[in-house]
Amino acid sequence: MSTAPKKPAPCPICGRPAEAAFKPFCSARCADVDLGRWLSDRYVIPAEDEDQIDPPPERAE
Ligand SMILES: [Zn+2]
């Protein structure tokens, strides 16, 4: 018999039991999904418009 000392919190992404290696997620994939959500929520991913790069209006004279 094996006694679980603590009941692992479920993965916030898929609800499966979290793995210690990927806490609080169950896998690297779910951690990546959460990171992607977090990033897209905080930062606006820049479009690939590298043609519109304005140089800083600074002139060192
Ligand atoms: Zn998961």
PDB file of the backbone (N, CA, C, O) and the ligand in Angstrom, with CONECT records:
HET     ZN  A 101       1
ATOM      1  N   MET A   1       0.845  -1.208   0.000  1.00  0.00           N
ATOM      2  CA  MET A   1       0.000   0.000   0.000  1.00  0.00           C
ATOM      3  C   MET A   1       0.877   1.254   0.000  1.00  0.00           C
ATOM      4  O   MET A   1       1.918   1.307   0.654  1.00  0.00           O
ATOM      5  N   SER A   2       0.454   2.191  -0.703  1.00  0.00           N
ATOM      6  CA  SER A   2       1.197   3.449  -0.721  1.00  0.00           C
ATOM      7  C   SER A   2       0.294   4.564  -0.233  1.00  0.00           C
ATOM      8  O   SER A   2      -0.834   4.738  -0.695  1.00  0.00           O
ATOM      9  N   THR A   3       0.827   5.304   0.706  1.00  0.00           N
ATOM     10  CA  THR A   3       0.038   6.415   1.233  1.00  0.00           C
ATOM     11  C   THR A   3       0.548   7.728   0.662  1.00  0.00           C
ATOM     12  O   THR A   3       1.732   8.046   0.766  1.00  0.00           O
ATOM     13  N   ALA A   4      -0.341   8.470   0.069  1.00  0.00           N
ATOM     14  CA  ALA A   4       0.049   9.764  -0.488  1.00  0.00           C
ATOM     15  C   ALA A   4       0.060  10.806   0.618  1.00  0.00           C
ATOM     16  O   ALA A   4      -0.963  11.035   1.263  1.00  0.00           O
ATOM     17  N   PRO A   5       1.184  11.429   0.843  1.00  0.00           N
ATOM     18  CA  PRO A   5       1.301  12.429   1.920  1.00  0.00           C
ATOM     19  C   PRO A   5       0.427  13.642   1.637  1.00  0.00           C
ATOM     20  O   PRO A   5      -0.225  14.177   2.534  1.00  0.00           O
ATOM     21  N   LYS A   6       0.423  14.060   0.400  1.00  0.00           N
ATOM     22  CA  LYS A   6      -0.391  15.226   0.053  1.00  0.00           C
ATOM     23  C   LYS A   6      -1.105  14.970  -1.254  1.00  0.00           C
ATOM     24  O   LYS A   6      -0.565  14.365  -2.180  1.00  0.00           O
ATOM     25  N   LYS A   7      -2.283  15.430  -1.301  1.00  0.00           N
ATOM     26  CA  LYS A   7      -3.027  15.280  -2.547  1.00  0.00           C
ATOM     27  C   LYS A   7      -2.597  16.392  -3.501  1.00  0.00           C
ATOM     28  O   LYS A   7      -2.761  17.576  -3.204  1.00  0.00           O
ATOM     29  N   PRO A   8      -2.051  16.004  -4.636  1.00  0.00           N
ATOM     30  CA  PRO A   8      -1.552  17.016  -5.564  1.00  0.00           C
ATOM     31  C   PRO A   8      -2.685  17.850  -6.127  1.00  0.00           C
ATOM     32  O   PRO A   8      -3.761  17.347  -6.453  1.00  0.00           O
ATOM     33  N   ALA A   9      -2.408  19.144  -6.229  1.00  0.00           N
ATOM     34  CA  ALA A   9      -3.413  20.025  -6.801  1.00  0.00           C
ATOM     35  C   ALA A   9      -3.564  19.703  -8.282  1.00  0.00           C
ATOM     36  O   ALA A   9      -2.586  19.391  -8.962  1.00  0.00           O
ATOM     37  N   PRO A  10      -4.766  19.779  -8.763  1.00  0.00           N
ATOM     38  CA  PRO A  10      -4.975  19.471 -10.178  1.00  0.00           C
ATOM     39  C   PRO A  10      -4.357  20.525 -11.082  1.00  0.00           C
ATOM     40  O   PRO A  10      -4.258  21.699 -10.725  1.00  0.00           O
ATOM     41  N   CYS A  11      -3.956  20.086 -12.236  1.00  0.00           N
ATOM     42  CA  CYS A  11      -3.387  20.985 -13.221  1.00  0.00           C
ATOM     43  C   CYS A  11      -4.433  22.028 -13.617  1.00  0.00           C
ATOM     44  O   CYS A  11      -5.549  21.670 -13.996  1.00  0.00           O
ATOM     45  N   PRO A  12      -4.083  23.310 -13.533  1.00  0.00           N
ATOM     46  CA  PRO A  12      -5.040  24.368 -13.855  1.00  0.00           C
ATOM     47  C   PRO A  12      -5.428  24.385 -15.325  1.00  0.00           C
ATOM     48  O   PRO A  12      -6.405  25.028 -15.710  1.00  0.00           O
ATOM     49  N   ILE A  13      -4.667  23.685 -16.135  1.00  0.00           N
ATOM     50  CA  ILE A  13      -4.953  23.688 -17.568  1.00  0.00           C
ATOM     51  C   ILE A  13      -5.912  22.585 -17.946  1.00  0.00           C
ATOM     52  O   ILE A  13      -6.924  22.821 -18.606  1.00  0.00           O
ATOM     53  N   CYS A  14      -5.581  21.356 -17.517  1.00  0.00           N
ATOM     54  CA  CYS A  14      -6.391  20.225 -17.956  1.00  0.00           C
ATOM     55  C   CYS A  14      -7.067  19.498 -16.801  1.00  0.00           C
ATOM     56  O   CYS A  14      -7.942  18.660 -17.021  1.00  0.00           O
ATOM     57  N   GLY A  15      -6.660  19.818 -15.552  1.00  0.00           N
ATOM     58  CA  GLY A  15      -7.347  19.233 -14.412  1.00  0.00           C
ATOM     59  C   GLY A  15      -6.769  17.909 -13.954  1.00  0.00           C
ATOM     60  O   GLY A  15      -7.260  17.322 -12.991  1.00  0.00           O
ATOM     61  N   ARG A  16      -5.722  17.423 -14.636  1.00  0.00           N
ATOM     62  CA  ARG A  16      -5.108  16.181 -14.204  1.00  0.00           C
ATOM     63  C   ARG A  16      -4.183  16.470 -13.017  1.00  0.00           C
ATOM     64  O   ARG A  16      -3.776  17.611 -12.798  1.00  0.00           O
ATOM     65  N   PRO A  17      -3.858  15.420 -12.257  1.00  0.00           N
ATOM     66  CA  PRO A  17      -2.956  15.608 -11.101  1.00  0.00           C
ATOM     67  C   PRO A  17      -1.623  16.190 -11.550  1.00  0.00           C
ATOM     68  O   PRO A  17      -1.036  15.741 -12.534  1.00  0.00           O
ATOM     69  N   ALA A  18      -1.158  17.186 -10.822  1.00  0.00           N
ATOM     70  CA  ALA A  18       0.079  17.864 -11.188  1.00  0.00           C
ATOM     71  C   ALA A  18       1.289  16.988 -10.894  1.00  0.00           C
ATOM     72  O   ALA A  18       1.298  16.224  -9.929  1.00  0.00           O
ATOM     73  N   GLU A  19       2.294  17.108 -11.726  1.00  0.00           N
ATOM     74  CA  GLU A  19       3.563  16.426 -11.496  1.00  0.00           C
ATOM     75  C   GLU A  19       4.500  17.364 -10.763  1.00  0.00           C
ATOM     76  O   GLU A  19       4.509  18.570 -11.013  1.00  0.00           O
ATOM     77  N   ALA A  20       5.290  16.809  -9.856  1.00  0.00           N
ATOM     78  CA  ALA A  20       6.206  17.638  -9.072  1.00  0.00           C
ATOM     79  C   ALA A  20       7.177  18.387  -9.971  1.00  0.00           C
ATOM     80  O   ALA A  20       7.565  19.518  -9.678  1.00  0.00           O
ATOM     81  N   ALA A  21       7.564  17.751 -11.063  1.00  0.00           N
ATOM     82  CA  ALA A  21       8.552  18.352 -11.961  1.00  0.00           C
ATOM     83  C   ALA A  21       7.975  19.548 -12.711  1.00  0.00           C
ATOM     84  O   ALA A  21       8.704  20.420 -13.182  1.00  0.00           O
ATOM     85  N   PHE A  22       6.659  19.564 -12.808  1.00  0.00           N
ATOM     86  CA  PHE A  22       6.048  20.637 -13.604  1.00  0.00           C
ATOM     87  C   PHE A  22       5.046  21.449 -12.806  1.00  0.00           C
ATOM     88  O   PHE A  22       4.185  22.118 -13.376  1.00  0.00           O
ATOM     89  N   LYS A  23       5.158  21.390 -11.485  1.00  0.00           N
ATOM     90  CA  LYS A  23       4.224  22.123 -10.639  1.00  0.00           C
ATOM     91  C   LYS A  23       3.997  23.544 -11.127  1.00  0.00           C
ATOM     92  O   LYS A  23       4.955  24.200 -11.535  1.00  0.00           O
ATOM     93  N   PRO A  24       2.774  24.043 -11.100  1.00  0.00           N
ATOM     94  CA  PRO A  24       1.582  23.308 -10.659  1.00  0.00           C
ATOM     95  C   PRO A  24       0.895  22.585 -11.801  1.00  0.00           C
ATOM     96  O   PRO A  24      -0.296  22.284 -11.731  1.00  0.00           O
ATOM     97  N   PHE A  25       1.637  22.313 -12.835  1.00  0.00           N
ATOM     98  CA  PHE A  25       1.028  21.690 -14.005  1.00  0.00           C
ATOM     99  C   PHE A  25       1.330  20.199 -14.039  1.00  0.00           C
ATOM    100  O   PHE A  25       2.122  19.697 -13.242  1.00  0.00           O
ATOM    101  N   CYS A  26       0.701  19.508 -14.956  1.00  0.00           N
ATOM    102  CA  CYS A  26       0.883  18.064 -15.037  1.00  0.00           C
ATOM    103  C   CYS A  26       1.957  17.708 -16.035  1.00  0.00           C
ATOM    104  O   CYS A  26       2.470  16.589 -16.039  1.00  0.00           O
ATOM    105  N   SER A  27       2.297  18.662 -16.884  1.00  0.00           N
ATOM    106  CA  SER A  27       3.285  18.356 -17.900  1.00  0.00           C
ATOM    107  C   SER A  27       3.867  19.650 -18.444  1.00  0.00           C
ATOM    108  O   SER A  27       3.338  20.737 -18.210  1.00  0.00           O
ATOM    109  N   ALA A  28       4.969  19.512 -19.177  1.00  0.00           N
ATOM    110  CA  ALA A  28       5.603  20.691 -19.763  1.00  0.00           C
ATOM    111  C   ALA A  28       4.653  21.351 -20.757  1.00  0.00           C
ATOM    112  O   ALA A  28       4.664  22.569 -20.936  1.00  0.00           O
ATOM    113  N   ARG A  29       3.851  20.543 -21.384  1.00  0.00           N
ATOM    114  CA  ARG A  29       2.925  21.086 -22.377  1.00  0.00           C
ATOM    115  C   ARG A  29       1.914  22.024 -21.728  1.00  0.00           C
ATOM    116  O   ARG A  29       1.647  23.111 -22.240  1.00  0.00           O
ATOM    117  N   CYS A  30       1.355  21.599 -20.597  1.00  0.00           N
ATOM    118  CA  CYS A  30       0.377  22.449 -19.927  1.00  0.00           C
ATOM    119  C   CYS A  30       1.050  23.706 -19.381  1.00  0.00           C
ATOM    120  O   CYS A  30       0.453  24.782 -19.388  1.00  0.00           O
ATOM    121  N   ALA A  31       2.278  23.578 -18.912  1.00  0.00           N
ATOM    122  CA  ALA A  31       3.009  24.751 -18.435  1.00  0.00           C
ATOM    123  C   ALA A  31       3.219  25.729 -19.582  1.00  0.00           C
ATOM    124  O   ALA A  31       3.148  26.945 -19.407  1.00  0.00           O
ATOM    125  N   ASP A  32       3.479  25.176 -20.750  1.00  0.00           N
ATOM    126  CA  ASP A  32       3.713  26.007 -21.921  1.00  0.00           C
ATOM    127  C   ASP A  32       2.412  26.703 -22.337  1.00  0.00           C
ATOM    128  O   ASP A  32       2.419  27.869 -22.732  1.00  0.00           O
ATOM    129  N   VAL A  33       1.327  25.988 -22.245  1.00  0.00           N
ATOM    130  CA  VAL A  33       0.030  26.572 -22.584  1.00  0.00           C
ATOM    131  C   VAL A  33      -0.285  27.737 -21.667  1.00  0.00           C
ATOM    132  O   VAL A  33      -0.747  28.791 -22.104  1.00  0.00           O
ATOM    133  N   ASP A  34      -0.022  27.523 -20.369  1.00  0.00           N
ATOM    134  CA  ASP A  34      -0.304  28.581 -19.404  1.00  0.00           C
ATOM    135  C   ASP A  34       0.598  29.781 -19.636  1.00  0.00           C
ATOM    136  O   ASP A  34       0.162  30.927 -19.527  1.00  0.00           O
ATOM    137  N   LEU A  35       1.851  29.514 -19.954  1.00  0.00           N
ATOM    138  CA  LEU A  35       2.794  30.602 -20.209  1.00  0.00           C
ATOM    139  C   LEU A  35       2.348  31.394 -21.430  1.00  0.00           C
ATOM    140  O   LEU A  35       2.406  32.623 -21.448  1.00  0.00           O
ATOM    141  N   GLY A  36       1.906  30.677 -22.437  1.00  0.00           N
ATOM    142  CA  GLY A  36       1.433  31.345 -23.652  1.00  0.00           C
ATOM    143  C   GLY A  36       0.230  32.220 -23.365  1.00  0.00           C
ATOM    144  O   GLY A  36       0.120  33.327 -23.893  1.00  0.00           O
ATOM    145  N   ARG A  37      -0.668  31.729 -22.535  1.00  0.00           N
ATOM    146  CA  ARG A  37      -1.841  32.531 -22.170  1.00  0.00           C
ATOM    147  C   ARG A  37      -1.426  33.769 -21.403  1.00  0.00           C
ATOM    148  O   ARG A  37      -1.934  34.866 -21.631  1.00  0.00           O
ATOM    149  N   TRP A  38      -0.500  33.569 -20.499  1.00  0.00           N
ATOM    150  CA  TRP A  38      -0.045  34.676 -19.653  1.00  0.00           C
ATOM    151  C   TRP A  38       0.622  35.740 -20.506  1.00  0.00           C
ATOM    152  O   TRP A  38       0.366  36.933 -20.341  1.00  0.00           O
ATOM    153  N   LEU A  39       1.465  35.310 -21.404  1.00  0.00           N
ATOM    154  CA  LEU A  39       2.178  36.260 -22.243  1.00  0.00           C
ATOM    155  C   LEU A  39       1.216  37.000 -23.164  1.00  0.00           C
ATOM    156  O   LEU A  39       1.290  38.222 -23.294  1.00  0.00           O
ATOM    157  N   SER A  40       0.326  36.269 -23.795  1.00  0.00           N
ATOM    158  CA  SER A  40      -0.586  36.903 -24.741  1.00  0.00           C
ATOM    159  C   SER A  40      -1.556  37.818 -24.016  1.00  0.00           C
ATOM    160  O   SER A  40      -2.122  38.738 -24.607  1.00  0.00           O
ATOM    161  N   ASP A  41      -1.743  37.552 -22.720  1.00  0.00           N
ATOM    162  CA  ASP A  41      -2.650  38.382 -21.947  1.00  0.00           C
ATOM    163  C   ASP A  41      -1.984  39.682 -21.521  1.00  0.00           C
ATOM    164  O   ASP A  41      -2.637  40.716 -21.377  1.00  0.00           O
ATOM    165  N   ARG A  42      -0.680  39.610 -21.324  1.00  0.00           N
ATOM    166  CA  ARG A  42       0.043  40.780 -20.821  1.00  0.00           C
ATOM    167  C   ARG A  42       0.667  41.599 -21.932  1.00  0.00           C
ATOM    168  O   ARG A  42       0.688  42.829 -21.888  1.00  0.00           O
ATOM    169  N   TYR A  43       1.159  40.912 -22.900  1.00  0.00           N
ATOM    170  CA  TYR A  43       1.864  41.617 -23.959  1.00  0.00           C
ATOM    171  C   TYR A  43       1.148  41.422 -25.281  1.00  0.00           C
ATOM    172  O   TYR A  43       0.586  40.364 -25.565  1.00  0.00           O
ATOM    173  N   VAL A  44       1.186  42.463 -26.066  1.00  0.00           N
ATOM    174  CA  VAL A  44       0.648  42.327 -27.405  1.00  0.00           C
ATOM    175  C   VAL A  44       1.767  41.807 -28.299  1.00  0.00           C
ATOM    176  O   VAL A  44       2.808  42.443 -28.469  1.00  0.00           O
ATOM    177  N   ILE A  45       1.522  40.658 -28.848  1.00  0.00           N
ATOM    178  CA  ILE A  45       2.547  40.077 -29.708  1.00  0.00           C
ATOM    179  C   ILE A  45       2.690  40.929 -30.964  1.00  0.00           C
ATOM    180  O   ILE A  45       1.722  41.094 -31.707  1.00  0.00           O
ATOM    181  N   PRO A  46       3.874  41.472 -31.214  1.00  0.00           N
ATOM    182  CA  PRO A  46       4.068  42.364 -32.355  1.00  0.00           C
ATOM    183  C   PRO A  46       3.906  41.626 -33.667  1.00  0.00           C
ATOM    184  O   PRO A  46       4.354  40.492 -33.839  1.00  0.00           O
ATOM    185  N   ALA A  47       3.265  42.297 -34.563  1.00  0.00           N
ATOM    186  CA  ALA A  47       3.109  41.710 -35.887  1.00  0.00           C
ATOM    187  C   ALA A  47       4.439  41.752 -36.623  1.00  0.00           C
ATOM    188  O   ALA A  47       5.345  42.505 -36.267  1.00  0.00           O
ATOM    189  N   GLU A  48       4.531  40.946 -37.633  1.00  0.00           N
ATOM    190  CA  GLU A  48       5.800  40.887 -38.346  1.00  0.00           C
ATOM    191  C   GLU A  48       5.894  41.995 -39.389  1.00  0.00           C
ATOM    192  O   GLU A  48       5.997  41.737 -40.588  1.00  0.00           O
ATOM    193  N   ASP A  49       5.858  43.209 -38.912  1.00  0.00           N
ATOM    194  CA  ASP A  49       6.002  44.351 -39.817  1.00  0.00           C
ATOM    195  C   ASP A  49       7.329  45.039 -39.534  1.00  0.00           C
ATOM    196  O   ASP A  49       7.388  46.067 -38.859  1.00  0.00           O
ATOM    197  N   GLU A  50       8.350  44.468 -40.046  1.00  0.00           N
ATOM    198  CA  GLU A  50       9.668  45.034 -39.773  1.00  0.00           C
ATOM    199  C   GLU A  50      10.016  46.152 -40.746  1.00  0.00           C
ATOM    200  O   GLU A  50      11.116  46.703 -40.723  1.00  0.00           O
ATOM    201  N   ASP A  51       9.061  46.469 -41.591  1.00  0.00           N
ATOM    202  CA  ASP A  51       9.316  47.572 -42.528  1.00  0.00           C
ATOM    203  C   ASP A  51       9.061  48.912 -41.866  1.00  0.00           C
ATOM    204  O   ASP A  51       9.575  49.947 -42.292  1.00  0.00           O
ATOM    205  N   GLN A  52       8.248  48.869 -40.804  1.00  0.00           N
ATOM    206  CA  GLN A  52       7.897  50.127 -40.158  1.00  0.00           C
ATOM    207  C   GLN A  52       8.701  50.315 -38.888  1.00  0.00           C
ATOM    208  O   GLN A  52       8.159  50.268 -37.784  1.00  0.00           O
ATOM    209  N   ILE A  53       9.953  50.520 -39.046  1.00  0.00           N
ATOM    210  CA  ILE A  53      10.801  50.766 -37.883  1.00  0.00           C
ATOM    211  C   ILE A  53      11.235  52.229 -37.901  1.00  0.00           C
ATOM    212  O   ILE A  53      11.992  52.658 -38.773  1.00  0.00           O
ATOM    213  N   ASP A  54      10.753  52.966 -36.947  1.00  0.00           N
ATOM    214  CA  ASP A  54      11.121  54.380 -36.889  1.00  0.00           C
ATOM    215  C   ASP A  54      12.369  54.549 -36.029  1.00  0.00           C
ATOM    216  O   ASP A  54      12.410  54.068 -34.897  1.00  0.00           O
ATOM    217  N   PRO A  55      13.356  55.208 -36.541  1.00  0.00           N
ATOM    218  CA  PRO A  55      14.555  55.457 -35.742  1.00  0.00           C
ATOM    219  C   PRO A  55      14.254  56.454 -34.647  1.00  0.00           C
ATOM    220  O   PRO A  55      13.435  57.353 -34.838  1.00  0.00           O
ATOM    221  N   PRO A  56      14.898  56.314 -33.507  1.00  0.00           N
ATOM    222  CA  PRO A  56      14.655  57.238 -32.385  1.00  0.00           C
ATOM    223  C   PRO A  56      15.054  58.665 -32.762  1.00  0.00           C
ATOM    224  O   PRO A  56      16.123  58.882 -33.333  1.00  0.00           O
ATOM    225  N   PRO A  57      14.197  59.633 -32.443  1.00  0.00           N
ATOM    226  CA  PRO A  57      14.467  61.042 -32.813  1.00  0.00           C
ATOM    227  C   PRO A  57      15.524  61.678 -31.927  1.00  0.00           C
ATOM    228  O   PRO A  57      15.293  62.701 -31.283  1.00  0.00           O
ATOM    229  N   GLU A  58      16.661  61.062 -31.914  1.00  0.00           N
ATOM    230  CA  GLU A  58      17.740  61.614 -31.097  1.00  0.00           C
ATOM    231  C   GLU A  58      18.943  61.935 -31.990  1.00  0.00           C
ATOM    232  O   GLU A  58      19.395  61.100 -32.773  1.00  0.00           O
ATOM    233  N   ARG A  59      19.433  63.127 -31.858  1.00  0.00           N
ATOM    234  CA  ARG A  59      20.606  63.514 -32.637  1.00  0.00           C
ATOM    235  C   ARG A  59      21.738  63.951 -31.718  1.00  0.00           C
ATOM    236  O   ARG A  59      21.629  64.956 -31.016  1.00  0.00           O
ATOM    237  N   ALA A  60      22.774  63.222 -31.726  1.00  0.00           N
ATOM    238  CA  ALA A  60      23.908  63.583 -30.888  1.00  0.00           C
ATOM    239  C   ALA A  60      24.827  64.520 -31.651  1.00  0.00           C
ATOM    240  O   ALA A  60      25.556  64.116 -32.558  1.00  0.00           O
ATOM    241  N   GLU A  61      24.770  65.775 -31.258  1.00  0.00           N
ATOM    242  CA  GLU A  61      25.656  66.745 -31.935  1.00  0.00           C
ATOM    243  C   GLU A  61      26.449  67.531 -30.906  1.00  0.00           C
ATOM    244  O   GLU A  61      27.248  68.394 -31.269  1.00  0.00           O
TER     245      GLU A  61
HETATM  246 ZN    ZN A 101      -2.290  19.535 -17.509  1.00  0.00          ZN2+
END
